Amino acid sequence: QVQLVESGGGLVQPGGSLRLSCVASGSISTIWRMGWYRQAPGKQRELVAVSTSGAPTNYADSVKGRFTISRDNAKTVNLQMNNMKPEDTAVYYCNVRPNYYEMDYWGKGTLVTVSA
């Protein structure tokens, strides 16, 4: 079992920055894939960025050049969000898959609001 704890959400003005973090715990030593998804009101959940061991990092087109995903260690993933826009407003979810054959685990989500 894997538990995920997200932090760093909040209110930011357009053009501002926020940093999200997600720490995984449980009976795992390494994680194959860690990433972030988001869900805006009335919309489906969408991929924001994902880091997969042995593969290039993947970003949604809407955040390329503004958001950066990083992994501090085997169990922590961050999302640095710069030059934020009102359309970035959403609940952001941490997603983890320990290895290719296992299920996805999800955090509870953290709200990010971009507004003047």
C-alpha positions in Angstrom: 0.0 0.0 0.0 1.2 3.5 -0.9 0.2 6.7 0.8 0.6 10.1 -0.8 0.7 13.5 0.9 0.6 16.6 -1.2 1.4 20.1 -0.1 2.0 23.6 -1.6 -1.4 24.6 -3.0 -3.0 27.9 -2.5 -3.9 31.3 -4.0 -1.6 33.0 -6.4 -1.9 36.0 -8.7 -1.6 35.7 -12.5 2.1 35.6 -13.4 3.0 34.3 -10.0 4.6 31.0 -8.9 3.8 28.0 -6.7 5.6 24.8 -5.9 3.7 21.6 -5.2 5.3 18.6 -3.4 4.2 15.0 -3.0 5.8 12.5 -0.6 5.1 8.8 -0.9 5.3 6.4 1.9 4.5 2.7 2.4 6.0 -0.6 1.5 8.0 0.7 -1.5 11.6 1.4 -2.1 11.6 2.8 -5.6 8.9 4.2 -7.8 8.7 3.8 -11.6 6.5 6.7 -12.4 5.5 9.9 -10.4 3.4 12.7 -11.8 0.8 15.4 -11.5 -2.7 15.6 -12.8 -5.3 18.3 -12.4 -9.1 18.7 -12.6 -10.8 22.0 -13.1 -14.4 22.6 -12.2 -16.7 20.9 -14.8 -13.8 19.3 -16.6 -12.1 15.9 -16.8 -8.9 15.2 -15.0 -5.9 15.8 -17.2 -2.2 15.0 -17.2 0.0 17.9 -16.2 3.4 16.4 -16.0 4.9 12.9 -15.4 8.4 11.6 -14.7 9.0 7.9 -15.6 12.2 6.1 -14.9 14.1 5.5 -18.1 11.9 7.7 -20.2 11.6 11.4 -21.1 9.6 13.7 -18.9 6.2 14.4 -20.4 4.3 17.7 -20.1 0.9 18.9 -21.2 1.2 21.3 -24.0 -0.6 24.0 -22.0 2.2 24.0 -19.3 5.3 23.5 -21.4 7.9 26.1 -20.6 6.1 27.2 -17.5 5.9 24.1 -15.2 8.8 21.8 -14.2 8.5 18.4 -12.6 11.4 17.1 -10.5 12.1 14.2 -8.2 14.1 15.0 -5.1 14.6 11.3 -4.2 12.9 8.0 -4.7 9.7 9.0 -3.0 9.3 12.8 -3.6 8.0 14.6 -6.6 7.7 18.3 -7.1 5.9 20.6 -9.5 7.3 24.1 -9.9 4.7 26.3 -11.6 5.8 29.7 -13.0 4.0 32.4 -14.9 0.7 31.0 -13.8 -2.5 31.7 -15.6 -6.2 31.7 -14.4 -6.7 28.6 -16.5 -4.3 26.8 -14.3 -6.9 26.9 -11.5 -7.7 23.3 -10.5 -7.3 20.6 -7.9 -3.9 19.1 -8.5 -3.4 15.4 -7.8 -0.2 13.5 -7.2 -0.1 10.2 -9.1 2.3 7.3 -8.5 2.8 3.9 -10.0 5.5 1.8 -8.2 6.2 -0.3 -11.2 4.7 -1.1 -14.6 2.5 -3.9 -13.4 1.0 -2.2 -10.3 -2.0 0.0 -10.0 -2.0 3.8 -9.8 -2.1 5.5 -6.5 -3.6 9.0 -6.0 -3.3 11.7 -3.5 -6.3 13.5 -2.1 -5.5 16.6 -4.1 -4.5 20.2 -3.4 -6.4 23.2 -4.6 -4.6 25.8 -6.7 -6.3 29.1 -7.5 -4.9 31.7 -9.9 -6.8 34.9 -9.5 -6.2 38.6 -9.1 
